[in-house]
Amino acid sequence: MYRGATIGVVIPAYNEERFVGDVIREMPSAVDRLYVIDDQSTDDTWNEIHEAARMDAKAQSAPDTASGPLVADGGASALTTRASVHDPIGRVVPIQHRENLGAGGAIKTGYLAALEDGVDATVTVDADGQMDLSQLPRLLDPIVEGKADYAKGNRLLSKEYRAAMPRFRFVGNAILTFLTKIASGYWKTMDPQNGYTAISHDALAAIDLENLYEYYGYCNDLLVKLNVHGMRVADVAMPAVYGDEESSITYSSYIPKVSSMLLRNFLWRLKTKYLVLDFHPLALFYFIGAGTAVAGVLGAGLTLVTMLLGTGVAIGQTSVLVAIAGIVLLLFAMVFDMAESEHLESQIQ
């Protein structure tokens, strides 16, 4: 336990045979449960999980502290239909997917297990050793103190931490940060791709966990769901550790997939939060502003064509005014959106 709260850690693993064992063995003793998900690895990851679990149980010298399978092992729950949940080895619960579901799918499986166990706070840690486990208390403190429902690492708050990030990752992260701000409504939140997170039991129970995005954009999708439910998010400055691990992300497919998901989530958030659950004119400002701006741009394009034929100046002036009106409406919508979620965000240096 940590400060009176039970702690679970979800560790998704796909072909991490050289790293996952170290992550398990180095996990702080305050952690009550480790949900280690083998996402149908093709290497020796599964055996390494079991070996490391046995070593961890021996090192803890108290395997009975996590005695008995807390996760339901039978029936047709959402968890057991997607994965095989094995008996705990000490505090480690080895879970093996029936098929490869991707990073988001593995996180979802771990969340489902933690939710069934009823742990107070659930942390996500990558199996490649990039997360500094000594920083774990900084993520957990906002949760156990009741100051946040979701805490996430942020490698962009500190100049020193930004400098340690490879340039290509920094550029991609900056782009996704901007898109996620718009989609989620958390305008102060940065580094949305950071997989080092902690979430409270109440927040985990509130979101639509069954429909959590199962690709690499799961963390962006989760932020949108949290915002709709009015959950408080804390950005915690912390470094990442870059070593010999290799990313399995294929950017040619990653960028269009995540971008389209963010667009769908943005529209869903506006509809659900500002039209269905409550009403706020910012949703109308967004929709009307976007439509007006597009109409203005199309009008300007038509003007260019007509000008080549010797006409169209008046149409061009009108198009510019329409485009400006649309942009102003969009800016008003963003300002209102920021104000609506400002009290839900905090940053911890």
C-alpha positions in Angstrom: 0.0 0.0 0.0 1.0 3.6 -0.5 -0.2 6.1 2.1 -3.2 3.9 2.9 -4.2 3.3 -0.7 -3.9 0.0 -2.6 -1.8 0.3 -5.7 -2.0 -1.7 -8.9 0.5 -1.3 -11.9 -0.4 -2.3 -15.4 2.6 -3.4 -17.5 1.8 -4.1 -21.2 4.5 -6.2 -22.9 5.0 -7.1 -26.5 8.4 -8.7 -27.4 10.1 -7.2 -24.3 12.2 -10.2 -23.2 15.2 -8.1 -22.4 13.4 -5.4 -20.4 10.2 -6.6 -18.8 11.9 -8.7 -16.2 13.9 -5.8 -14.9 10.7 -3.6 -14.7 9.0 -6.3 -12.6 12.0 -6.8 -10.3 12.6 -3.1 -9.8 8.9 -2.3 -8.9 8.7 -0.5 -5.5 7.4 -2.6 -2.6 4.5 -0.2 -2.0 2.8 -1.7 -5.1 0.2 -4.3 -4.2 -0.5 -5.8 -7.7 1.4 -6.0 -11.0 -0.8 -6.8 -13.9 1.7 -7.9 -16.6 0.0 -8.4 -20.0 1.7 -10.5 -22.6 0.2 -9.2 -25.9 0.9 -12.5 -27.8 4.7 -11.9 -28.0 6.7 -13.9 -30.4 9.8 -14.0 -28.3 10.5 -15.2 -24.7 8.5 -12.5 -23.0 6.0 -14.8 -21.4 8.6 -17.0 -19.7 10.6 -14.0 -18.6 7.4 -12.6 -16.9 7.0 -15.8 -14.9 10.7 -16.0 -14.0 10.8 -12.4 -12.9 7.5 -12.8 -10.9 9.0 -15.7 -9.0 12.1 -13.7 -8.2 10.0 -10.7 -7.1 7.9 -12.9 -4.8 11.0 -14.3 -3.2 12.5 -10.8 -2.8 9.3 -9.5 -1.2 9.5 -12.5 1.2 5.7 -12.2 1.7 3.9 -13.9 -1.2 0.8 -14.2 1.0 0.2 -10.4 0.9 -1.3 -11.0 -2.5 -2.7 -14.5 -1.9 -5.6 -15.8 -3.9 -6.7 -14.7 -7.4 -8.5 -11.4 -7.0 -9.4 -11.3 -10.6 -12.5 -13.4 -11.6 -11.2 -16.5 -13.4 -14.4 -17.8 -14.8 -17.6 -16.6 -16.6 -17.6 -14.5 -19.7 -16.5 -11.1 -18.4 -15.0 -8.6 -20.7 -11.6 -9.5 -19.2 -11.7 -13.2 -19.5 -13.1 -13.2 -23.0 -10.0 -11.3 -24.3 -7.3 -12.8 -22.1 -6.2 -15.7 -19.9 -5.7 -14.6 -16.3 -3.3 -16.9 -14.5 -2.9 -17.4 -10.8 -0.9 -14.7 -9.1 2.8 -15.4 -8.4 3.3 -13.3 -5.3 1.9 -9.9 -6.2 2.3 -10.4 -10.0 -0.7 -11.4 -12.0 0.4 -12.8 -15.4 -2.2 -12.2 -18.1 -1.9 -13.5 -21.7 -4.0 -12.1 -24.6 -5.8 -14.6 -26.7 -4.7 -12.5 -29.7 -2.5 -9.5 -30.3 -4.5 -6.4 -29.4 -1.9 -3.6 -29.4 -0.7 -1.3 -26.8 -4.1 0.2 -26.0 -5.6 -3.2 -25.9 -3.1 -4.4 -23.3 -3.7 -1.3 -21.2 -7.4 -1.9 -21.4 -7.0 -5.5 -20.3 -4.9 -4.3 -17.3 -7.5 -1.6 -16.4 -10.3 -4.2 -16.5 -8.3 -6.4 -14.1 -7.6 -3.5 -11.7 -11.2 -2.4 -11.8 -12.4 -5.9 -10.9 -9.9 -6.0 -8.0 -11.0 -2.7 -6.8 -7.6 -1.2 -6.3 -7.6 2.5 -5.2 -5.1 3.7 -7.8 -3.8 2.1 -11.0 -0.5 3.0 -12.6 0.6 2.3 -16.2 4.3 1.5 -16.8 5.8 0.4 -20.1 7.7 -2.8 -20.2 10.7 -1.3 -22.0 12.3 0.3 -18.9 11.7 3.9 -20.1 9.9 5.0 -16.9 11.9 6.0 -13.8 10.2 4.0 -11.1 11.6 6.3 -8.4 9.1 8.9 -9.8 6.1 6.7 -8.9 5.2 8.6 -5.7 5.0 11.9 -7.6 2.3 10.4 -9.8 0.4 8.8 -6.9 0.4 11.8 -4.5 -2.2 13.8 -6.4 -4.4 10.7 -6.6 -4.2 9.7 -2.9 -4.4 13.3 -1.7 -7.7 13.7 -3.7 -6.3 16.6 -5.8 -6.6 14.8 -9.1 -8.4 11.8 -10.6 -5.7 11.2 -13.3 -2.0 12.0 -13.2 0.4 11.7 -16.1 4.0 12.2 -16.7 5.1 15.2 -18.7 8.5 15.4 -20.5 7.9 18.8 -21.9 7.4 20.9 -18.8 11.1 21.0 -18.1 13.8 22.3 -20.5 16.2 19.7 -19.2 13.7 16.9 -19.9 12.8 18.3 -23.3 16.5 18.3 -24.3 16.8 14.6 -23.4 14.0 13.7 -25.9 15.1 12.7 -29.5 14.3 15.5 -31.9 11.9 13.4 -34.1 9.9 12.4 -31.0 9.8 16.0 -29.8 8.3 17.3 -33.1 5.7 14.5 -33.3 4.8 15.0 -29.7 4.3 18.7 -30.1 1.9 18.2 -33.0 -0.1 15.5 -31.1 -0.1 17.7 -28.0 -1.8 20.5 -30.0 -4.4 18.2 -31.6 -5.1 16.5 -28.2 -5.7 19.9 -26.5 -8.4 20.7 -29.0 -9.9 17.2 -28.9 -9.9 16.7 -25.2 -10.6 20.2 -23.8 -7.6 20.0 -21.5 -5.8 23.0 -22.9 -2.9 23.1 -20.4 -2.1 19.4 -20.7 1.0 18.5 -22.6 2.8 15.3 -23.7 -0.4 13.3 -24.1 1.6 10.3 -25.5 3.3 9.8 -22.1 2.4 6.3 -20.9 3.5 6.9 -17.3 0.1 7.5 -15.6 -2.0 6.9 -12.5 -5.8 6.9 -12.4 -8.2 6.6 -9.4 -10.7 3.8 -9.0 -13.6 6.3 -9.4 -12.3 7.7 -12.6 -11.6 4.2 -14.0 -15.2 3.2 -13.2 -16.7 6.4 -14.6 -15.2 6.2 -18.1 -16.5 4.0 -20.9 -13.7 1.4 -20.4 -15.3 -1.1 -22.8 -14.8 1.3 -25.7 -11.3 2.5 -24.9 -9.3 2.9 -28.1 -7.0 -0.1 -28.5 -4.3 1.4 -30.7 -1.4 3.7 -29.6 -3.7 6.7 -29.2 -5.5 5.1 -26.2 -4.0 7.8 -23.9 -5.4 10.6 -26.1 -8.8 8.8 -26.2 -8.7 8.4 -22.4 -8.2 12.2 -21.9 -11.3 12.9 -23.9 -13.4 10.5 -21.9 -12.1 12.0 -18.6 -13.0 15.5 -19.7 -16.6 14.6 -20.5 -16.9 13.2 -17.0 -15.3 16.3 -15.4 -12.3 14.5 -14.1 -9.3 16.5 -12.8 -6.0 15.9 -14.5 -2.5 16.6 -13.2 0.6 17.0 -15.4 3.7 15.9 -13.5 7.1 16.9 -14.8 9.4 13.9 -15.1 12.1 12.6 -17.4 12.1 9.6 -19.7 14.8 7.0 -19.9 15.9 6.2 -23.5 18.1 3.1 -24.0 18.4 0.2 -26.4 14.6 -0.3 -26.8 13.0 0.1 -30.2 9.7 1.6 -30.9 7.1 -0.6 -32.6 5.1 2.4 -33.9 4.8 2.7 -37.7 4.3 6.4 -38.1 2.9 6.1 -41.7 -0.2 4.4 -40.2 0.0 5.9 -36.7 -0.5 9.5 -37.7 -3.6 9.2 -39.8 -5.2 6.7 -37.4 -4.7 8.8 -34.3 -5.6 12.0 -36.1 -9.0 10.6 -37.4 -9.7 9.2 -33.9 -9.1 12.6 -32.3 -11.4 14.3 -34.8 -14.2 11.8 -34.0 -13.5 12.2 -30.3 -13.6 16.0 -30.6 -17.1 15.9 -32.2 -18.3 13.3 -29.7 -17.1 15.5 -26.8 -18.8 18.6 -28.0 -22.1 16.7 -28.6 -22.0 14.8 -25.3 -20.7 17.4 -22.9 -22.2 20.6 -24.3 -25.4 19.4 -26.0 -26.5 16.2 -24.3 -25.4 16.3 -20.7 -25.6 20.1 -20.5 -25.9 23.0 -22.9 -23.2 25.5 -23.7 -23.1 27.8 -26.8 -19.5 27.0 -27.4 -20.5 23.8 -29.3 -22.6 26.0 -31.7 -19.7 28.4 -32.0 -17.4 25.5 -33.0 -19.8 24.1 -35.5 -21.0 27.4 -37.0 -17.5 28.8 -37.0 -16.0 25.8 -38.7 -18.7 25.8 -41.4 -18.4 29.6 -41.9 -14.6 29.4 -42.2 -14.8 26.6 -44.7 -17.4 28.5 -46.7 -15.2 31.5 -46.8 -12.2 29.5 -47.9 -14.2 27.8 -50.7 -15.5 31.2 -51.7 -12.0 32.6 -51.9 -11.0 29.6 -54.1 -13.9 30.3 -56.4 -12.9 33.9 -56.6 -9.4 33.0 -57.8 -11.0 31.1 -60.6 -13.4 33.9 -61.6 -10.7 36.5 -61.4 -8.8 34.7 -64.1 -11.9 35.3 -66.2 -11.8 39.0 -65.3 -14.5 39.1 -62.6 -15.0 38.1 -59.0 -13.5 41.0 -56.9 -16.7 41.6 -54.9 -17.1 37.9 -54.3 -13.5 37.7 -53.1 -14.1 40.5 -50.5 -17.2 38.8 -49.2 -15.4 35.5 -48.9 -12.6 37.1 -46.9 -15.2 38.6 -44.5 -17.0 35.3 -44.2 -13.7 33.5 -43.4 -12.8 36.1 -40.8 -16.2 35.7 -39.2 -15.7 31.9 -39.0 -12.2 32.2 -37.5 -13.5 34.7 -34.8 -16.3 32.3 -33.9 -13.7 29.4 -33.6 -11.5 31.6 -31.4 -14.5 32.4 -29.1 -15.3 28.7 -28.9 -11.7 27.9 -27.9 -11.7 30.6 -25.2 -15.0 29.3 -23.7 -13.6 25.7 -23.9 -10.5 26.7 -22.0 -12.5 28.4 -19.3 -14.8 25.3 -18.9 -11.9 23.0 -18.1 -9.4 25.3 -16.4 -10.4 24.2 -12.9 -9.8 20.6 -13.9 -6.1 21.0 -14.8 -3.0 21.4 -12.7 0.8 21.1 -13.3 3.3 19.8 -10.9 7.0 20.7 -11.4 
